[in-house]
């Protein structure tokens, strides 16, 4: 359900390039302060260059921070996507096993007393059959691929010891 993070990574890189360029412009302005003019106008001009140089530094820092925030977001989304894929694999394997067992188990009475479950001719412990019924009842259908619902399903599986 989460999209491709490549455009955000490109945006982050573009912000870093812009931050570097902005920082360099600020350094160029600061370097211009050492003019040989001597007057009150020159002093005001020099001070305005220092102020603008500082503004450029602040803007470059803000761009770096924005790029860092984008990178952190991309990492967290990619981590979430990996967790969803792992949950999807774990839950779907167990769910498919459970639905196959529930759909194909045959209950019979042996020795006149004990109920025995058979799955394609092989005896299956009753606790596995009951667990399979619980799984199918708790999760009648699998979540949409890529959905965060897989994480909730995985949490339920772990809490119930499946």
Buried (B, 14 or more C-beta within 10 A) or exposed (E): EEEEBEEBBEBBEEBBEBBEEBBEBBBEBBEBBEEEEEEEEEEEBBEEBBEBBEEBBEBBEEBBEBBEEBBEEBEEBEEBBEBBEEBBEBBBEBBEEBBEBBEEBEEEEEEEEEEBBBBEEEEBEBEBBEBBBBBBEBBEEBBEEBBBBBBBBBEBBEEEEB
